[in-house]
Structures are given as structure tokens and as C-alpha cells.
Amino acid sequence: MTKWFSAPQPIVFARVSRFAQATFATAIAFHLSILPSLAGDPFRTTKPREIGDKTEAAFKAVFQQGNYRVAESYLQEALSSEPNEPLAYAMRASLAYVNKDFSTLDTYSKRTLETGQKLISSDPLRGNLYVAVGNFLEGGAIISREGAGGAPKALSRLRQVYQHLDKAEAISANDPELNLIKGYMDLLLAVNLPFANPDEAIQRLEKNAAPQYLVDRGIALAYRDLKNYSQALDYANRALKSASDNPELYYLKAQILHAQGRRENSRQLIQEAIANFDTALAKRSQLPADLVRQIESERSNANSRLSNAVR
């Protein structure tokens, strides 16, 4: 892992902060929402973990349905009724990041770390996993609070992230929850460092991560950032087959189509992008206000570009 730490620190962590929601925050907050018929662990068919009902409901609301407002109410209940589940605190920190509430991000990043540390004695795999998550979130909180000047402290957190991920991997290298989170993290770094190869991270997701919907979404994000738009669109469509009600997936598809349309100067692709932006915006009431503004801005840019595209 030393290769990650040789990169210019402010650049790496500024990018980590900027891409956090789309990638790693998605991974930590998302993963229990896909199989609502299961009351337990949607990752593992053997040795399942118990997840609280309110935590699971919050995940389902925000990431399967893309309904942040409903998720907030479930999460408030989860934090009081399921205090030993580190994923609840990670989810709260992630939502704070989305809402640019950096004080709350700082608070619940620490709670994620503390709860993960307590879990190590009874479940060392998930305990180490969420100590890693907590350290990653704290690194993001440092950058959000201090900017590029906080990069040396954030870098120290990143070292601890990989130390605890390595400990979790030593316990169960093929664990789907571990591979989902580590795969998302590795992709986040790989697509933003000029010397890194994301192929290994993509293979990790495809081979051992679960559920498949999150695997497809993560790979779509990676190919989007790598400007491989054909592959990105394929994986976005795969994700939509499993979660067709989530407006954020239509937003992702719209971004891919818009970028491909710009490169190919294609009116048809840009028109398809606008249609997908509109599908996402049809559920604007359940999305964070900043995200809605971002989608509206990108839709406006796509609409303006139509006049300059080849007819």
C-alpha cells in the first residue's frame, strides 16, 4: 500500500473529499438495502450478521429508493435503538457529508470509529472493517474542516484505514462486505492517481463483493471517471435493472450519456442524457437540496450544448 502514500498529499485528499459521496460514502452506507426480504445479513449466506431493523430501513430508503428524507427519520430511531451497530453511525456521517454539515460529520465519524473498536472483540472482521471506515471518514472530516492544510493528518488516517482493512482481510479475504468497501475505496484512489491501475479493484468487486447492484454501480462510477463511457453505461444499465426506482442511478446514467455525447458531438446522446436528468429530477423532493441543484445545473448545461451539437 505504500504507493498510495507517495502521491502529493493535498491533491489526493482533496479529491477524496470531493468524490466521497459518489464512491466510498456510497459503499459504507449502501450495502444492506438491496434484499429487503431478508431480516438479517444480505451479504452472507453463511455466518450472517444481525443488522438492526431501523438501520436496515434507513439504508433501504436512501440507497435502494433514493429517499433521503425517509432515511433521516429511520436513522434517528436507529441511533437510539441500535447503538452498537457501527454502520448506523457511518450512515449518519455520510448523510452529514451530503448536507455539508461538517460538525456532524466529525461527530459521527468518531462514533463510527469508536463503535468499530468495541466490535472487534466479538466480531473482529466487521470491527476492523468499521475501524477502517471510521478512520477514512475522519480523514474526510479533517479535509472538510482544514482544507489541503489538513492533508498530513488525513494521510495518517489513510494509513490506519489500510492497516485495519488488511487485518479484516486476513480473517476472511473473500468476505463480500469487506470486498465491497475495499473495492470502492481502491477505485476511488485508482481513478484519481495518474500511476494507479484500477483493474485490480474492479476485479475485486466483480469476484467477491455483494450485492451485485452495488458492484455494478461502483464499476459504472469507475468507468465514468476513467472516461470509458461505453463500459460505464453498460454497468449503469445493469444497476438500474435491480434498483429502477433510485433517481441517483438515472443521474449517473445521465452524466455518462452527457459526457459521451460531448465527446462524440452527438445530439441523440445528449437528448438521452436530458431525459435521464429529468427522470432523476422527477423525484427531487426526496433528494438533498444541494444534489438537486447539481442535477439541475448539469441538465441546464446539457440542454445548452444541444444547440452546438451536430444535427
N, C-alpha and C positions, 0 to 999 in steps of 0.2 A: 504493500500500500504506500510505500514511500514516494512513489512517483507523483501521487496527488499533492504532496506537500511541497514539491519543488516549484509549483506554479506561483506566479505573483499573487500574493495573498489578497489584496483588496479586490482584484478582478474576480477571483474565484468566489469569494464570499458575497460580493455584490450581486453576482449572478445567481448564487444560491438563494439569496433573499428574494430576488426578482422572480425567479421561477418556482418558488416554494409551493404555492398553492396548486399549480398545474401539475406538479410532479410528486415530490415527496409528501407534502401535506395530503395529497390525494391518497397516497399509499397507506399512510398511517390511519387515516380517518375512514377509509372507504371499505375495508375488506370484509366486513361482516354483513353487508347489506344485500348480497346477491341471492341468497337462498332463504327467503322469508319463511318457508315452511318448516325450517329447522330451528328448534328452540335452543340448540347447543352451538356447536362449532361448525361453520360452513366450510372450513378449510380441510379438516382432517377426518378421514373415515376411521382411523384408529387413534386411540388416546385423545379423544376430543376434550377441549377445554370448555368450561362453563362461562358463558357471557351473560351479563345481566340483561333483562328484557328491555329496560329503558335505554340502555346503551345501544343495544341492537336496533331498537326502533329509531333512535336518532340517526344512526348510520344509514338505515334503510331510507329514511326521509330525505336526508341531504344528498346521498350519492346514488341511490337507485332511482329516486324520483326527482332529484334536484330541487327539493323543497326545504330551503334553509330555515324558513320561518317555523315550520312544524318541528324541524330538528332542534331548534333552540329550546322549545318547551320540553321536549323529551329529555334533552341533555341536562336541563336544570334539575329534573327529577333524578336522573342517573347519578349526578354528582352527590346527591344526598343519600340515595338509597343503595348505591353500588360503589362505595368509597374505595374499594380495594381493586378496582379494575383500571389499570393504567391507560387503557385505550380511551376511556371516558375523558380523562384529563388531556390526552393527546388531541382528541377531537375538539375539546374546548379551546385549546391553544391554537389549533388550525383555524377555527372559526374567528378567533380574535385576529389572526393574521389577515384573513379575508376582509375583516371590518376595519383594519388598520388601528386596532386597539392594542397598542404595543405594551401598555401596562399589564393588561390581562394576558397577553401572550407571554410576558415574562413570568407572571404568577403561575400559570398552568403548565408552562414548560418545566418549571421547578417541581410542580406536583407530579408530572409525568415521571420525571427522574426519580423522585423520592418513592413513588409507588412501585416503580420497576425495581428499585433496590430492595424493597421489602419483599417482593415476589420471588426474588432469586432463591431463597431458602426452600420454598415449596414447589416452584416451577422454574428451574434455572434457565430453561430455554427462553420462555417468554419474559422472564425477569431481565435477563441480559439484553434481550431484544429491545425492551422498552427503556432500559437504561441508555441504550444507544439512541433510541428515538428522543428521549428527554435531552440528551446532550446535543443532538442535532438541532432540536427546537431552541435550546438555549443559545446555540451559536447564531441561529437566525434572529433571536431576540437581541443579541448583542449588536449585530449589524444594523438592525432596525433602529436601535437606540443610539448607536455611536457612529454609524456610517463606516466608511473604509478605515477609519482610525481604530475601529474595534477588531480588525481582521486578525491581528496576532492572538488575541484571546479566543476568537472564534476558531482559529486554526487548532488551538489546543483542544477545543471541544471536538473537532472533527477527528483528531487522533483517538480520543476516547470512544467516539462512535464506532470506529473500525475495530478497536480493541474488544469491545463488547459484542459486536457482530461476529467477530472471529470466535469468541467464547460460545456464542449460541450455535454457530456453525459446527463447532467441534462436538456438540451434543447431538445435533441432528442436521446433517448437511442438506438433506432433501426436504426439510420441513417447508410446506407451501407458504405459510405466513412469513417465515424468515426470508424465503426467496423472493416473495413479492416485494417486501420492503427493501431488501438489499438490492434487488434488481432495479427498482425505481431510483434508489439513491445513486447507484452506479451509472445509470443512464443520465441522470441529472448532471453528474460531473463529466461524463464522457462527451456529451454533445456540446459542452461549453469549454472544453480544454482542447487546444489545437492538436496535441500529440496523442490524445486518448482514442482508443478504438472501442466503440460501443457494442461490437458484435458479441462479446462475451456476456455483457449484461442482457442483451436481447435473448441470447440462448438460455441464460438462467431463468428468465421469465417464461419462455416457451416450454422449457423442460420440466421445471419443478414448482413454479408458482401457481397459485389458485386464488380466487376463482378465475375462470377464463375471461370473463368480461373485463376484469381489471388488467389481465395480461394484455388483451387486445388494446385497451385504452392506452396503457403505458407505451406499448410499441408504436402506436399511432403518434403519440406525442414525440417519441424519439425520432421517427422518420420525418415528422413535420419539421423539427428543429434541424435535422440533417439535410433538409430541402429535397428529400426523396419523396415527392408528393404522391406518386402513384402507389407506392407501398403504404404511405401514411393513410391514404384514402381507403385502401383495402382493409386495413385494420380498424379504421374508424367505423366502416360499414359492418364489420364483424361485431364490434362492440354494440352498435345500435340494434343488432338482432336480439341481444339479450336485455337491453335496457332502453327500449324505444321511447319511454316517457321522459327521459332525462334531457332537459333543454341544454345542458352543458355539452352533451355529445353532439348536438346539432351545431352548437357554436364551434366546437372543434372541427367538425366536418366543413363548416363554412370557412374557417381560417385556411384549411388545406386547399379548398377549391379556389379561394381568392388568390392565394399565393401562386398556385399553379396557373390560374388564369392570367395573372400579371406576367409570369414568365413566358407564357405562350401567346400572350396578347389575344386571349380568346374571350369573346363576348359570352359565348354559351356557358363557359365555366364560371365566369363572374356572375352571370344571371343565376346559376345554380347556387353559388355562394350566397347571394342575396336572399334566395328562397330559404336557405337553411338559417341564415341570420334571423329572418322573420319567424321561423318556427321556434327558434330559441326565445325570441322576444315575446312571443305569444304567452309565455309563462313568466313574464317579467316580475309579477307580483310575488313570486316565491323565491326570487334570487336577490342577493345583496345589491344594494343601490350602486356601488362602485362597479360591480360586474355588469350591471345593466347599462351603465354609461359607457363602459368599454365596448360592449357589443354594439350599442347604437353608433358609437364613433367609427368602429370598423365597418359597419354596414353603410354608413354615410360615405366612407372612403371608397368602398366597392361600387356604390352607385355612381359616384363622380367619375370613377375610372371607366365606366361603360362608354362614355362619350368619346374616349380616346382609344378604345379597343377596335380591332379590325372588324368591319361589318361583313 
